């Protein structure tokens, strides 16, 4: 038992879950135990969207220093707008809308890597620049009209099974697939190898460009999924629907134990970090903290979790 606890203590993802649990216990202690289950259900509902984009961002960051996708918020907006416009509130056009939205998101990922590879633009600049073009496209295509989602999509996004959101079950399945890809496939191991040492991976015969290309496309694809589901959850697409996910997607990756230096991903940590961030905001709101105090305490708590987790020893 002690040996197992010692092994767990050295896993970076454990600390994000421990922080989430501590924040939840503090909240229900303050409320006298009232609303404990409701808080957890709400956390699962809202954190799920951060987990979706966090998984894609995690893959990009794992490919090495400097790799980050700042176009995620704009891609979420574009995919949501495309899905709602194509579906046009008609259940019969549901599949067509999903395919169109995911296709648009995939094109965004391809465009991002074209800027990085062909024009030699640093990823942080390339994805930030493309986000303006993507958002402008969404504004032009959507024309500010908020279209309601078809009933099946709205029901899927809001349905709960024994208190657990159906979307959370879907994202859990996606997380398992991502973890399996990293551990058992050539592509997943290539992502880790490229992140550890890009030149060494190239000398070993790996197709570095194809690996990075697939990773940026995957990140955009995950943002597309988020845009579709979020549109169903919130009653339609809005032009600001993705803006809160820029820093959230990066923070969940870092808090969850993924190395910002690349070469080490941590799928379980994304879940713990996303739950921690939502529960932390809930706790501060429950305590009645002002907006300024909330921001300060949020930053301090995030730094504290990262410092405590420490990360695995480098070899």
C-alpha positions as CSV (number, residue, x, y, z in Angstrom):
1,X,0.0,0.0,0.0
2,X,2.8,2.4,1.0
3,X,4.7,1.5,-2.2
4,X,1.6,2.3,-4.3
5,X,1.1,5.7,-2.6
6,X,4.8,6.5,-3.1
7,X,4.4,5.8,-6.9
8,X,1.2,7.8,-7.1
9,X,2.9,10.7,-5.3
10,X,5.4,11.0,-8.1
11,X,2.8,11.2,-10.8
12,X,2.2,14.8,-11.8
13,X,-1.5,14.3,-12.6
14,X,-2.2,13.3,-9.0
15,X,-1.7,16.8,-7.7
16,X,-4.3,18.3,-10.1
17,X,-6.9,15.9,-8.8
18,X,-5.8,16.5,-5.2
19,X,-6.1,20.2,-5.7
20,X,-9.6,19.8,-7.2
21,X,-10.7,17.6,-4.3
22,X,-9.3,20.1,-1.7
23,X,-11.1,23.0,-3.4
24,X,-14.4,21.1,-3.5
25,X,-14.1,20.1,0.2
26,X,-13.4,23.7,1.2
27,X,-16.5,24.9,-0.8
28,X,-18.9,22.4,0.7
29,X,-17.5,23.0,4.2
30,X,-18.3,26.7,3.7
31,X,-21.8,25.9,2.5
32,X,-22.4,23.3,5.3
33,X,-22.6,20.5,2.7
34,X,-25.4,22.0,0.7
35,X,-25.2,21.6,-3.1
36,X,-22.2,19.2,-3.0
37,X,-23.4,16.9,-5.7
38,X,-24.8,19.9,-7.8
39,X,-21.3,21.5,-7.7
40,X,-19.7,18.3,-9.0
41,X,-22.3,17.9,-11.7
42,X,-21.8,21.5,-12.9
43,X,-18.0,21.0,-12.8
44,X,-18.3,18.0,-15.0
45,X,-20.6,19.8,-17.4
46,X,-18.5,22.9,-17.8
47,X,-15.0,21.4,-17.4
48,X,-15.8,19.0,-20.2
49,X,-15.4,21.7,-22.9
50,X,-12.0,22.7,-21.5
51,X,-10.9,19.1,-21.5
52,X,-11.7,18.7,-25.2
53,X,-9.5,21.6,-26.3
54,X,-7.0,20.8,-23.6
55,X,-6.3,17.4,-25.1
56,X,-5.6,19.0,-28.5
57,X,-3.4,21.7,-27.0
58,X,-1.6,19.0,-25.0
59,X,-0.6,17.2,-28.2
60,X,0.7,20.4,-29.7
61,X,2.7,21.4,-26.7
62,X,4.1,17.9,-26.4
63,X,5.9,18.3,-29.8
64,X,8.4,20.6,-28.2
65,X,9.3,24.1,-27.0
66,X,7.5,26.9,-28.8
67,X,4.7,24.8,-30.1
68,X,1.3,26.1,-29.0
69,X,-2.0,26.6,-30.8
70,X,-3.4,30.1,-30.2
71,X,-6.1,29.7,-32.8
72,X,-8.3,27.4,-30.7
73,X,-10.8,30.1,-29.7
74,X,-11.3,31.3,-33.2
75,X,-11.6,27.6,-34.5
76,X,-14.3,26.9,-31.8
77,X,-16.3,30.0,-33.0
78,X,-15.9,29.1,-36.7
79,X,-16.9,25.4,-36.3
80,X,-19.9,26.5,-34.1
81,X,-21.1,29.0,-36.7
82,X,-20.6,26.6,-39.6
83,X,-22.5,23.9,-37.8
84,X,-25.4,26.0,-36.8
85,X,-25.7,27.7,-40.3
86,X,-25.6,24.3,-42.1
87,X,-28.0,22.6,-39.7
88,X,-30.4,25.5,-39.8
89,X,-32.3,24.1,-36.8
90,X,-33.2,21.0,-38.9
91,X,-32.6,17.6,-37.4
92,X,-32.3,16.1,-40.9
93,X,-29.2,18.3,-41.5
94,X,-27.4,17.3,-38.2
95,X,-24.8,15.0,-39.8
96,X,-24.2,17.4,-42.7
97,X,-23.6,20.2,-40.2
98,X,-21.2,18.2,-38.1
99,X,-19.2,17.1,-41.2
100,X,-19.0,20.7,-42.5
101,X,-17.9,22.1,-39.1
102,X,-15.2,19.4,-38.6
103,X,-14.1,19.9,-42.2
104,X,-13.7,23.6,-41.6
105,X,-11.7,22.9,-38.4
106,X,-9.5,20.5,-40.2
107,X,-8.7,23.1,-42.9
108,X,-7.7,25.5,-40.1
109,X,-5.2,23.0,-38.8
110,X,-3.8,22.5,-42.3
111,X,-3.5,26.3,-42.8
112,X,-1.8,26.8,-39.4
113,X,0.9,24.2,-40.3
114,X,1.3,25.7,-43.8
115,X,2.2,29.0,-42.1
116,X,4.6,27.3,-39.8
117,X,6.3,25.0,-42.3
118,X,6.2,26.8,-45.6
119,X,6.6,30.4,-44.4
120,X,8.8,29.5,-41.5
121,X,6.7,31.5,-39.1
122,X,7.0,30.6,-35.4
123,X,4.0,28.6,-34.2
124,X,2.9,31.2,-31.6
125,X,2.9,33.9,-34.3
126,X,1.4,31.8,-37.0
127,X,-1.6,30.5,-35.0
128,X,-2.2,34.0,-33.4
129,X,-2.2,35.5,-36.9
130,X,-4.5,32.9,-38.4
131,X,-6.9,33.3,-35.5
132,X,-7.8,36.8,-36.8
133,X,-8.5,35.5,-40.3
134,X,-10.5,32.6,-38.9
135,X,-12.6,34.8,-36.6
136,X,-13.2,37.3,-39.5
137,X,-14.4,34.4,-41.6
138,X,-16.8,33.3,-38.9
139,X,-18.1,36.9,-38.5
140,X,-18.6,37.2,-42.3
141,X,-20.3,33.8,-42.6
142,X,-22.4,34.0,-39.5
143,X,-23.4,37.7,-40.0
144,X,-24.2,37.9,-36.3
145,X,-27.3,35.7,-36.5
146,X,-27.7,33.3,-33.6
147,X,-29.3,30.1,-34.9
148,X,-30.6,27.6,-32.4
149,X,-29.2,24.0,-32.6
150,X,-31.4,21.1,-33.7
151,X,-33.2,19.3,-30.9
152,X,-31.1,16.1,-31.0
153,X,-27.8,18.1,-30.6
154,X,-29.3,20.2,-27.8
155,X,-30.5,17.1,-26.0
156,X,-27.2,15.4,-26.4
157,X,-25.3,18.3,-25.0
158,X,-27.5,18.7,-22.0
159,X,-28.5,15.1,-21.2
160,X,-27.3,13.6,-17.9
161,X,-27.2,9.9,-17.0
162,X,-27.4,9.4,-13.3
163,X,-26.2,12.9,-12.8
164,X,-23.2,12.5,-15.2
165,X,-23.4,14.6,-18.4
166,X,-23.5,12.5,-21.5
167,X,-20.9,14.8,-23.1
168,X,-18.5,13.9,-20.2
169,X,-18.9,10.2,-21.1
170,X,-18.1,11.0,-24.8
171,X,-15.0,13.1,-23.8
172,X,-13.8,10.3,-21.5
173,X,-13.9,7.9,-24.4
174,X,-12.0,10.5,-26.5
175,X,-9.4,10.8,-23.7
176,X,-8.9,7.0,-23.6
177,X,-8.3,7.0,-27.4
178,X,-5.8,9.8,-27.1
179,X,-4.0,8.0,-24.3
180,X,-4.0,4.8,-26.4
181,X,-2.6,6.7,-29.4
182,X,0.3,8.1,-27.3
183,X,1.1,4.7,-25.7
184,X,0.5,2.2,-28.5
185,X,0.8,3.9,-32.0
186,X,3.7,5.0,-34.1
187,X,2.2,8.4,-34.4
188,X,1.9,8.8,-30.6
189,X,5.4,7.7,-29.9
190,X,6.6,10.0,-32.7
191,X,5.0,12.9,-31.0
192,X,6.8,12.1,-27.8
193,X,10.1,11.6,-29.6
194,X,9.8,14.8,-31.6
195,X,9.1,16.7,-28.4
196,X,12.1,15.2,-26.6
197,X,14.6,16.0,-29.4
198,X,13.4,16.9,-32.9
199,X,16.7,16.4,-34.6
200,X,17.3,13.1,-33.0
201,X,13.9,12.0,-34.1
202,X,14.7,13.0,-37.7
203,X,18.0,11.2,-37.6
204,X,16.2,8.1,-36.3
205,X,14.1,8.1,-39.5
206,X,10.9,9.6,-38.2
207,X,8.8,11.9,-40.4
208,X,8.9,15.0,-38.2
209,X,7.0,17.2,-40.6
210,X,4.1,14.7,-40.9
211,X,4.0,14.2,-37.2
212,X,3.7,18.0,-36.5
213,X,1.3,18.4,-39.3
214,X,-1.0,15.7,-37.9
215,X,-0.8,17.2,-34.4
216,X,-1.9,20.7,-35.5
217,X,-4.7,19.2,-37.5
218,X,-5.7,17.2,-34.4
219,X,-5.7,20.2,-32.2
220,X,-8.0,22.1,-34.6
221,X,-10.2,19.0,-35.0
222,X,-10.7,18.9,-31.2
223,X,-11.5,22.6,-31.2
224,X,-14.1,21.8,-33.9
225,X,-15.7,19.2,-31.7
226,X,-15.8,21.6,-28.8
227,X,-17.5,24.3,-31.0
228,X,-20.2,21.9,-32.1
229,X,-21.1,20.6,-28.7
230,X,-20.8,24.0,-27.0
231,X,-23.2,25.4,-29.5
232,X,-25.7,22.7,-28.6
233,X,-25.1,23.3,-24.9
234,X,-25.5,27.1,-25.0
235,X,-28.4,27.3,-27.4
236,X,-26.5,28.4,-30.5
237,X,-23.2,29.8,-31.7
238,X,-21.9,33.2,-30.6
239,X,-18.9,35.1,-31.9
240,X,-17.3,35.2,-28.4
241,X,-18.0,31.6,-27.5
242,X,-14.4,30.5,-27.7
243,X,-12.5,33.4,-26.1
244,X,-12.3,31.9,-22.6
245,X,-10.6,28.7,-23.9
246,X,-7.3,30.3,-24.9
247,X,-5.6,30.6,-21.5
248,X,-7.8,27.7,-20.1
249,X,-6.5,25.2,-22.7
250,X,-2.9,26.1,-21.9
251,X,-3.4,26.2,-18.1
252,X,-5.0,22.8,-18.0
253,X,-2.0,21.4,-19.9
254,X,0.6,22.9,-17.6
255,X,-1.3,22.2,-14.3
256,X,-2.1,18.7,-15.5
257,X,1.6,17.7,-15.6
258,X,2.4,17.9,-19.3
259,X,5.9,19.2,-19.9
260,X,6.1,22.6,-21.5
261,X,9.5,21.6,-22.8
262,X,7.9,18.8,-24.8
263,X,8.3,15.1,-24.9
264,X,5.9,14.2,-22.1
265,X,2.1,14.2,-22.2
266,X,-0.4,13.6,-19.4
267,X,-4.0,12.8,-20.4
268,X,-5.4,12.2,-16.8
269,X,-3.9,15.5,-15.7
270,X,-6.1,17.4,-18.2
271,X,-9.2,16.1,-16.4
272,X,-7.9,17.0,-12.9
273,X,-6.7,20.4,-14.0
274,X,-10.0,21.3,-15.8
275,X,-12.0,20.3,-12.7
276,X,-9.7,22.2,-10.4
277,X,-10.0,25.4,-12.4
278,X,-13.8,25.3,-12.5
279,X,-14.1,24.3,-8.8
280,X,-11.7,27.0,-7.8
281,X,-13.8,29.7,-9.5
282,X,-16.9,28.2,-7.9
283,X,-15.2,28.3,-4.5
284,X,-14.1,32.0,-4.8
285,X,-17.6,33.0,-6.0
286,X,-19.1,31.1,-3.0
287,X,-16.7,33.0,-0.7
288,X,-17.9,36.3,-2.2
289,X,-14.4,37.3,-3.4
290,X,-14.3,40.4,-5.7
291,X,-13.2,40.1,-9.3
292,X,-9.7,41.4,-8.6
293,X,-9.2,39.1,-5.6
294,X,-10.5,36.1,-7.7
295,X,-7.9,36.8,-10.4
296,X,-5.1,37.1,-7.9
297,X,-6.0,34.0,-5.9
298,X,-6.5,32.1,-9.1
299,X,-3.0,32.9,-10.3
300,X,-1.5,32.0,-6.9
301,X,-3.3,28.7,-6.6
302,X,-2.3,27.7,-10.2
303,X,1.3,28.5,-9.4
304,X,1.1,26.6,-6.2
305,X,-0.2,23.4,-7.8
306,X,2.5,23.6,-10.5
307,X,5.2,24.0,-7.9
308,X,3.9,21.2,-5.7
309,X,3.6,18.8,-8.6
310,X,7.1,19.6,-9.6
311,X,7.0,17.2,-12.6
312,X,8.9,14.0,-13.2
313,X,12.7,14.0,-12.9
314,X,14.4,14.6,-16.2
315,X,16.6,11.7,-17.5
